[in-house]
Each structure stands twice: as structure tokens, then as C-alpha cells.
């Protein structure tokens, strides 16, 4: 199994361009995993531009894609508590500002697989 990782800026257009370039350079992958809604939608846009059916590739994202079911596109996702993630990040930042010598914290926000179909 080969895993290709493409960094991005977590927005739609760079994800679209990166996925499009990947698809132009070889066979489509077995699966695409987007690290947020916009990355996932950018990948979907590239698949559509290349006329690759979503049925032919497993698509999974982190964060739900609201209303994707309206278009009949099954997208499994890892859903997590965004409020907890945000409040944890602020707490870590405030702790670090209060004590810059403090060791780095590691915060894990658990997610749950939300199977689209």
C-alpha cells in the first residue's frame, strides 16, 4: 500500500489544484482523505472535473460535510467536538503565554466515524 500526502493551506482551491495535478499524473487513488471540509470539497471538485465518479473512489473527511447527501455523494467523516478543540487550543495558548518555559502540551480530541451511507 502506498500513501501519498500533500500538504495544503486547508482551503478549497489549493486542494482542488493539488488533487487535479495528482489525477493528471497517474491512475486515480483508491481513497482520498481530506483534513477538513474545504479540502474534501476541493478534492470532490477535482474528481468531478476529471469525470471520475465518486463511486469509484472512497472519500473520507475530517468534519462533516453538511448537506452532501442532497447531491447523493456518500462521504464518511471523522466528526469531533469543534468547541472542545477550540477551547483546548485557547487554554494551551493562555498557559504558554503565562509560562513560556512550560513544556508543550499534547491535547487529543477524539473523533467518531460518521458513515455517510
N, C-alpha and C positions, 0 to 999 in steps of 0.2 A: 504494500500500500504506500502510495506517495501522497504527502500532504504539502501543498503549496500555500504559503502565507504571504499576503500582500498587505502592507501597512497602508493606512489611509488617514484622512482627517475627519472621519465619521460623518461625512455629508454625502448627499446623493450623487452629484455629478462626478466627483473623482472615482467613486465606486463604479458608476456606470462606465466611465472611460477605462478603468483598470480591468473590469470584467470583460468589456468588449475586446480590449487588446489581448487578453488571455484567450478568449474564444477564437480570435483570428489566428492564433499561433499554434493551434492543435485541436485535438479532439476535446469535446466538452467534458468537464469533470463528472464524476459520479454524484457529487454533492457540493453545495455551496452553503457556507455558514457565515451569516452577517452578524457583526458585533453590535449593531443597533438597527433601528427601523430604517434609517436612511440608507445605510449600506445595503441592507437586504433589498430595499426598493430599487436602488441603483443596479444591483445585480439582476433583478427581475426585468428591469428596463432593457438591459443589455441582452438578456435571453430573448426578449421579445424582438429586439432589433435584428438579432441573428436568426429569427424564426425558429427558435428552439422551444419546444413545448415544455411547460412546467412539469408535465407528467414524466418527462424523460430525465429529469434531474431532481434529486432530493434537495429541498430548500429548507433551511432552518435558520432562525434568527434569535438574537437575544433581544428581548422586549416584544411585546405583542404588536402585530400589525392590525390595527383596528379596521374593521370592515373589509378585510381581504376576502372574506367569504362571499361578499357581494359579487366579486369577479370570478368566483369558482376556483381560486388559487389556494390550494392547501399548503399552509406554511406552519410547520411545527415551530414552536418557540420555547425558549427558556425564559419564563417570567420570574421577575424578582420584585421585591418591595423597593421601589424607587425612593420613597420617602425615607426609609431606613438607610438606604445607600447615601442619600444626600445629607441627612443629619449626621451620619457616621463620618463622612468626609469633613464636614464643618467641625465636628468635635476634634478630629485628629489635627486639623489645621490650627484650631484655637489652642490645643495642648502644645503644639510645636511652637507657636508664637510665644506662649507663656514660658516655655523652657526649650530653647533651641538645641540644647545638648541632649535632650531626651532621645532615647533610642527610637528608631522608626517603629510605628505601629503597623500591624498587619490586621486588616479587617476583612472578614469573609461574609459576604451577603449570599445566603443560599438561594438557589433558584429552583424552579419546578418546571418540568417538561409539560407544556400545554400542547397536546396533539391537536392539530387543526382539523383533521378529519379522521 
